[in-house]
Amino acid sequence: MRMTIEVDEALVATATEIAKQQNSTVEEILSESARRSIASFRRYEMRNGIPLLPKRADGKTVTLEMVNALRDDE
């Protein structure tokens, strides 16, 4: 898909250097970088724009009571 966007000059310069090193194109480098960045947001469930911590493997939910008990023990 063809699209016109404004990109910071320093970002383009860095992408150009990487493209030369990897024998690639600036477009491929920027696309891959955007793809990785977007994928990182999808790793976490979001609530109100904030990523939530992943669920525990044992399935237990950390509650406020658990946090308060640990804090009170100190």
C-alpha positions, 0 to 999 in steps of 0.5 A: 500500500502506498502512503505519504507520511512525514518522518523525522529526518534523524529517523530517516538517516538512521533507517538509511544507515541500517538499510545500507548495512542490511542490503535493504531499503529504507521502506523495508526497514521502516515497515519492519520497525513499525511492525515490531512496535505495533506487535509489542503493544499487542502482547499485553491486554490494555485497559484505558490505554495502559498495558496490564501485566501478564496473567500468572501461570498458576492462574491466581490474581494478585489482589489488593489484600495480598499487596496490603498483607505483604506491605504490612509484614514489612 
